[in-house]
Amino acid sequence: MGTGTLITAIAVFLLAGGLFFLGGRQLLERGYLFNNAWIYATKKERESMNKKPYYRQSGIVFCLLGLLFTVIGLHAILQDSRLFWLESALSVGAVAYAIVSTLRIMKENETDPKPRS
């Protein structure tokens, strides 16, 4: 393993740690809500929005991305091509979860007669 590979792996592991940190904060419903529904909502919409499912969705996605970058770092260090398949599965899983959970949240918001805070 060369110096470039080691530096790359360290950078990827640091990125993974940052993603796990953000994911944990989102799951604890702390800090800024990193979710498009919140970011693009108007001030009036934000006041009546139930933030809990959006925090949960963002937290899970950040944790999945942290896991993905951990596997990418391991792939760089171990040079095992089989880890590519795990990287691919985690990538597809994170995108699929984001889409399915967004649709589920939208469906719940349509059937929920009163907004929650």
TORPA-4810 file (N, C-alpha, C, O; in nm, 3 decimals):
<nodes>
NODE_1_0.086_-0.118_0.000_0.000_0.000_0.000_0.090_0.123_0.000_0.182_0.137_0.081_M
NODE_2_0.061_0.212_-0.095_0.141_0.332_-0.108_0.092_0.444_-0.019_-0.014_0.435_0.044_G
NODE_3_0.170_0.549_-0.016_0.136_0.666_0.066_0.008_0.732_0.016_-0.075_0.775_0.096_T
NODE_4_-0.010_0.740_-0.116_-0.131_0.799_-0.173_-0.256_0.723_-0.133_-0.359_0.782_-0.102_G
NODE_5_-0.246_0.591_-0.134_-0.360_0.508_-0.093_-0.392_0.528_0.054_-0.509_0.536_0.092_T
NODE_6_-0.288_0.537_0.136_-0.309_0.557_0.279_-0.373_0.693_0.307_-0.465_0.703_0.389_L
NODE_7_-0.327_0.796_0.240_-0.386_0.930_0.258_-0.531_0.931_0.212_-0.617_0.990_0.277_I
NODE_8_-0.557_0.866_0.099_-0.695_0.856_0.049_-0.784_0.783_0.148_-0.895_0.827_0.177_T
NODE_9_-0.735_0.671_0.201_-0.813_0.592_0.297_-0.842_0.674_0.423_-0.954_0.671_0.474_A
NODE_10_-0.743_0.747_0.472_-0.764_0.829_0.592_-0.869_0.937_0.564_-0.956_0.961_0.647_I
NODE_11_-0.860_1.001_0.448_-0.959_1.104_0.412_-1.099_1.045_0.403_-1.196_1.106_0.447_A
NODE_12_-1.109_0.925_0.344_-1.240_0.860_0.330_-1.295_0.821_0.467_-1.415_0.836_0.492_V
NODE_13_-1.209_0.771_0.556_-1.254_0.735_0.691_-1.296_0.860_0.770_-1.392_0.854_0.848_F
NODE_14_-1.226_0.971_0.751_-1.268_1.096_0.817_-1.404_1.141_0.765_-1.488_1.186_0.843_L
NODE_15_-1.424_1.130_0.636_-1.554_1.164_0.577_-1.663_1.073_0.633_-1.773_1.119_0.664_L
NODE_16_-1.633_0.944_0.644_-1.730_0.849_0.701_-1.764_0.886_0.845_-1.880_0.880_0.885_A
NODE_17_-1.663_0.924_0.922_-1.687_0.966_1.060_-1.776_1.089_1.067_-1.866_1.097_1.151_G
NODE_18_-1.752_1.185_0.978_-1.836_1.304_0.974_-1.980_1.270_0.937_-2.073_1.327_0.993_G
NODE_19_-1.997_1.178_0.845_-2.132_1.137_0.806_-2.203_1.065_0.920_-2.322_1.087_0.944_L
NODE_20_-2.131_0.979_0.992_-2.191_0.912_1.109_-2.229_1.015_1.216_-2.334_1.003_1.278_F
NODE_21_-2.144_1.115_1.236_-2.173_1.220_1.333_-2.301_1.294_1.293_-2.390_1.313_1.376_F
NODE_22_-2.309_1.336_1.167_-2.430_1.406_1.121_-2.553_1.316_1.130_-2.661_1.361_1.169_L
NODE_23_-2.536_1.189_1.095_-2.648_1.095_1.104_-2.698_1.079_1.247_-2.819_1.076_1.271_G
NODE_24_-2.606_1.069_1.341_-2.644_1.059_1.481_-2.717_1.183_1.530_-2.816_1.174_1.602_G
NODE_25_-2.666_1.300_1.491_-2.732_1.426_1.529_-2.873_1.434_1.471_-2.966_1.479_1.538_R
NODE_26_-2.889_1.390_1.346_-3.021_1.394_1.283_-3.116_1.297_1.353_-3.233_1.330_1.377_Q
NODE_27_-3.067_1.178_1.387_-3.153_1.081_1.455_-3.194_1.129_1.594_-3.300_1.093_1.644_L
NODE_28_-3.109_1.210_1.656_-3.143_1.268_1.787_-3.225_1.396_1.774_-3.261_1.459_1.873_L
NODE_29_-3.255_1.433_1.649_-3.332_1.554_1.617_-3.264_1.679_1.673_-3.327_1.765_1.733_E
NODE_30_-3.134_1.686_1.651_-3.053_1.800_1.695_-2.994_1.869_1.574_-2.962_1.805_1.474_R
NODE_31_-2.979_2.000_1.584_-2.912_2.075_1.479_-3.000_2.102_1.359_-3.121_2.078_1.360_G
NODE_32_-2.935_2.154_1.255_-3.005_2.191_1.133_-3.060_2.066_1.064_-2.993_1.964_1.059_Y
NODE_33_-3.182_2.075_1.013_-3.245_1.963_0.943_-3.197_1.962_0.799_-3.236_2.048_0.719_L
NODE_34_-3.113_1.865_0.765_-3.059_1.852_0.630_-3.155_1.768_0.545_-3.128_1.652_0.517_F
NODE_35_-3.265_1.829_0.505_-3.364_1.759_0.424_-3.426_1.859_0.328_-3.459_1.971_0.367_N
NODE_36_-3.441_1.819_0.203_-3.494_1.910_0.101_-3.633_1.960_0.135_-3.667_2.075_0.106_N
NODE_37_-3.715_1.876_0.197_-3.850_1.920_0.233_-3.844_2.040_0.327_-3.926_2.131_0.318_A
NODE_38_-3.748_2.040_0.418_-3.732_2.150_0.512_-3.662_2.269_0.446_-3.703_2.383_0.464_W
NODE_39_-3.558_2.241_0.371_-3.479_2.347_0.310_-3.563_2.431_0.214_-3.552_2.554_0.213_I
NODE_40_-3.647_2.366_0.134_-3.726_2.438_0.034_-3.864_2.481_0.082_-3.940_2.541_0.007_Y
NODE_41_-3.897_2.451_0.207_-4.028_2.491_0.261_-4.027_2.641_0.294_-3.924_2.698_0.331_A
NODE_42_-4.143_2.701_0.280_-4.156_2.841_0.318_-4.160_2.851_0.470_-4.176_2.750_0.540_T
NODE_43_-4.145_2.971_0.520_-4.148_2.991_0.665_-4.281_2.944_0.724_-4.283_2.885_0.831_K
NODE_44_-4.390_2.969_0.653_-4.522_2.927_0.700_-4.533_2.774_0.701_-4.587_2.716_0.796_K
NODE_45_-4.483_2.710_0.597_-4.486_2.563_0.592_-4.400_2.502_0.702_-4.437_2.400_0.760_E
NODE_46_-4.287_2.563_0.731_-4.198_2.512_0.836_-4.265_2.516_0.974_-4.242_2.428_1.056_R
NODE_47_-4.346_2.617_0.998_-4.412_2.629_1.128_-4.510_2.516_1.153_-4.529_2.476_1.268_E
NODE_48_-4.573_2.464_1.048_-4.673_2.359_1.066_-4.619_2.220_1.032_-4.693_2.121_1.038_S
NODE_49_-4.492_2.211_0.995_-4.435_2.085_0.950_-4.397_1.995_1.068_-4.342_2.040_1.168_M
NODE_50_-4.428_1.866_1.053_-4.383_1.765_1.149_-4.241_1.725_1.107_-4.224_1.655_1.006_N
NODE_51_-4.141_1.768_1.182_-4.002_1.747_1.143_-3.950_1.608_1.174_-3.849_1.566_1.117_K
NODE_52_-4.016_1.536_1.263_-3.966_1.406_1.308_-3.937_1.308_1.194_-3.828_1.251_1.192_K
NODE_53_-4.029_1.284_1.100_-3.995_1.188_0.994_-3.882_1.236_0.903_-3.809_1.153_0.848_P
NODE_54_-3.866_1.365_0.887_-3.759_1.418_0.803_-3.624_1.404_0.873_-3.524_1.374_0.808_Y
NODE_55_-3.620_1.427_1.003_-3.497_1.405_1.079_-3.457_1.257_1.070_-3.340_1.224_1.049_Y
NODE_56_-3.555_1.169_1.087_-3.528_1.025_1.083_-3.475_0.985_0.946_-3.376_0.912_0.936_R
NODE_57_-3.540_1.032_0.840_-3.498_1.000_0.705_-3.354_1.048_0.680_-3.271_0.973_0.629_Q
NODE_58_-3.326_1.171_0.716_-3.192_1.226_0.695_-3.088_1.151_0.777_-2.979_1.124_0.729_S
NODE_59_-3.122_1.117_0.900_-3.029_1.043_0.985_-2.994_0.907_0.929_-2.878_0.868_0.928_G
NODE_60_-3.094_0.836_0.881_-3.069_0.703_0.826_-2.987_0.713_0.698_-2.895_0.634_0.678_I
NODE_61_-3.018_0.809_0.613_-2.940_0.826_0.489_-2.796_0.862_0.521_-2.704_0.807_0.460_V
NODE_62_-2.773_0.953_0.616_-2.635_0.988_0.652_-2.561_0.867_0.709_-2.443_0.849_0.679_F
NODE_63_-2.627_0.785_0.790_-2.562_0.666_0.844_-2.531_0.564_0.734_-2.425_0.502_0.736_C
NODE_64_-2.622_0.547_0.639_-2.595_0.459_0.525_-2.476_0.509_0.443_-2.393_0.430_0.398_L
NODE_65_-2.468_0.641_0.424_-2.355_0.697_0.351_-2.226_0.682_0.431_-2.120_0.658_0.373_L
NODE_66_-2.233_0.695_0.563_-2.116_0.672_0.647_-2.067_0.529_0.635_-1.947_0.504_0.627_G
NODE_67_-2.161_0.434_0.633_-2.126_0.293_0.614_-2.065_0.270_0.476_-1.968_0.197_0.462_L
NODE_68_-2.123_0.334_0.375_-2.070_0.323_0.239_-1.925_0.373_0.233_-1.839_0.306_0.176_L
NODE_69_-1.897_0.489_0.291_-1.762_0.542_0.287_-1.665_0.461_0.373_-1.545_0.456_0.343_F
NODE_70_-1.714_0.397_0.477_-1.630_0.305_0.553_-1.587_0.188_0.466_-1.471_0.148_0.467_T
NODE_71_-1.682_0.132_0.392_-1.651_0.020_0.303_-1.557_0.066_0.191_-1.467_-0.009_0.152_V
NODE_72_-1.576_0.186_0.139_-1.486_0.238_0.036_-1.344_0.250_0.092_-1.247_0.218_0.023_I
NODE_73_-1.331_0.297_0.216_-1.199_0.305_0.279_-1.136_0.168_0.297_-1.016_0.151_0.274_G
NODE_74_-1.216_0.071_0.339_-1.165_-0.066_0.351_-1.123_-0.122_0.216_-1.022_-0.191_0.205_L
NODE_75_-1.200_-0.090_0.114_-1.167_-0.135_-0.022_-1.032_-0.077_-0.064_-0.951_-0.147_-0.125_H
NODE_76_-1.008_0.050_-0.032_-0.881_0.113_-0.067_-0.764_0.046_0.006_-0.657_0.027_-0.053_A
NODE_77_-0.783_0.011_0.132_-0.675_-0.049_0.210_-0.654_-0.195_0.174_-0.541_-0.239_0.151_I
NODE_78_-0.764_-0.272_0.168_-0.753_-0.417_0.148_-0.736_-0.457_0.002_-0.690_-0.567_-0.027_L
NODE_79_-0.772_-0.368_-0.089_-0.764_-0.398_-0.233_-0.838_-0.527_-0.268_-0.792_-0.606_-0.351_Q
NODE_80_-0.954_-0.548_-0.204_-1.037_-0.666_-0.230_-1.152_-0.625_-0.320_-1.239_-0.547_-0.281_D
NODE_81_-1.153_-0.679_-0.441_-1.254_-0.639_-0.540_-1.396_-0.682_-0.501_-1.493_-0.628_-0.554_S
NODE_82_-1.408_-0.778_-0.410_-1.542_-0.820_-0.368_-1.614_-0.711_-0.291_-1.737_-0.711_-0.286_R
NODE_83_-1.541_-0.618_-0.233_-1.604_-0.508_-0.159_-1.679_-0.413_-0.253_-1.766_-0.339_-0.208_L
NODE_84_-1.647_-0.417_-0.381_-1.719_-0.336_-0.478_-1.868_-0.369_-0.476_-1.952_-0.279_-0.488_F
NODE_85_-1.901_-0.496_-0.462_-2.041_-0.537_-0.463_-2.114_-0.485_-0.339_-2.231_-0.449_-0.346_W
NODE_86_-2.046_-0.481_-0.227_-2.105_-0.425_-0.106_-2.124_-0.274_-0.121_-2.226_-0.219_-0.078_L
NODE_87_-2.026_-0.207_-0.182_-2.039_-0.064_-0.210_-2.159_-0.037_-0.299_-2.235_0.056_-0.276_E
NODE_88_-2.174_-0.120_-0.403_-2.286_-0.103_-0.496_-2.420_-0.123_-0.425_-2.514_-0.046_-0.445_S
NODE_89_-2.427_-0.227_-0.342_-2.552_-0.255_-0.271_-2.586_-0.142_-0.174_-2.702_-0.103_-0.163_A
NODE_90_-2.487_-0.090_-0.104_-2.513_0.021_-0.012_-2.556_0.147_-0.086_-2.642_0.220_-0.039_L
NODE_91_-2.495_0.173_-0.202_-2.534_0.290_-0.282_-2.679_0.279_-0.327_-2.757_0.373_-0.312_S
NODE_92_-2.713_0.165_-0.384_-2.851_0.144_-0.431_-2.948_0.146_-0.314_-3.057_0.201_-0.325_V
NODE_93_-2.908_0.087_-0.202_-2.994_0.085_-0.084_-3.021_0.224_-0.029_-3.134_0.253_0.010_G
NODE_94_-2.919_0.309_-0.026_-2.938_0.445_0.024_-3.033_0.524_-0.065_-3.120_0.596_-0.016_A
NODE_95_-3.015_0.512_-0.196_-3.103_0.583_-0.289_-3.245_0.529_-0.281_-3.341_0.605_-0.278_V
NODE_96_-3.257_0.396_-0.277_-3.390_0.335_-0.269_-3.461_0.375_-0.140_-3.580_0.406_-0.141_A
NODE_97_-3.386_0.374_-0.028_-3.447_0.414_0.099_-3.495_0.559_0.092_-3.605_0.590_0.137_Y
NODE_98_-3.413_0.647_0.036_-3.450_0.789_0.028_-3.578_0.807_-0.053_-3.666_0.884_-0.015_A
NODE_99_-3.589_0.736_-0.165_-3.708_0.749_-0.250_-3.831_0.691_-0.181_-3.935_0.756_-0.175_I
NODE_100_-3.819_0.570_-0.129_-3.934_0.504_-0.067_-3.980_0.580_0.058_-4.100_0.596_0.079_V
NODE_101_-3.886_0.626_0.139_-3.926_0.698_0.260_-3.988_0.833_0.227_-4.079_0.878_0.297_S
NODE_102_-3.941_0.898_0.122_-4.003_1.024_0.080_-4.147_1.000_0.036_-4.237_1.076_0.073_T
NODE_103_-4.170_0.896_-0.041_-4.306_0.864_-0.085_-4.396_0.830_0.034_-4.512_0.869_0.039_L
NODE_104_-4.340_0.757_0.131_-4.418_0.720_0.249_-4.453_0.845_0.332_-4.566_0.858_0.380_R
NODE_105_-4.358_0.934_0.349_-4.383_1.058_0.425_-4.488_1.142_0.353_-4.577_1.198_0.417_I
NODE_106_-4.478_1.151_0.220_-4.576_1.228_0.144_-4.716_1.168_0.159_-4.814_1.240_0.173_M
NODE_107_-4.724_1.035_0.157_-4.854_0.968_0.173_-4.911_0.992_0.313_-5.031_1.016_0.327_K
NODE_108_-4.827_0.987_0.415_-4.872_1.013_0.551_-4.920_1.157_0.567_-5.017_1.183_0.637_E
NODE_109_-4.852_1.250_0.502_-4.891_1.391_0.511_-5.024_1.416_0.441_-5.099_1.505_0.482_N
NODE_110_-5.054_1.341_0.336_-5.183_1.357_0.267_-5.298_1.306_0.351_-5.407_1.364_0.348_E
NODE_111_-5.276_1.199_0.427_-5.384_1.140_0.506_-5.394_1.199_0.645_-5.495_1.178_0.713_T
NODE_112_-5.293_1.271_0.690_-5.294_1.331_0.823_-5.375_1.460_0.821_-5.336_1.557_0.756_D
NODE_113_-5.488_1.464_0.892_-5.575_1.581_0.884_-5.521_1.704_0.955_-5.556_1.816_0.918_P
NODE_114_-5.436_1.688_1.056_-5.387_1.804_1.129_-5.235_1.805_1.131_-5.174_1.700_1.151_K
NODE_115_-5.173_1.919_1.110_-5.029_1.927_1.115_-4.979_1.916_1.257_-5.043_1.961_1.352_P
NODE_116_-4.860_1.853_1.272_-4.798_1.839_1.404_-4.667_1.915_1.406_-4.609_1.943_1.301_R
NODE_117_-4.622_1.948_1.525_-4.493_2.020_1.534_-4.386_1.929_1.590_-4.271_1.971_1.605_S
</nodes>
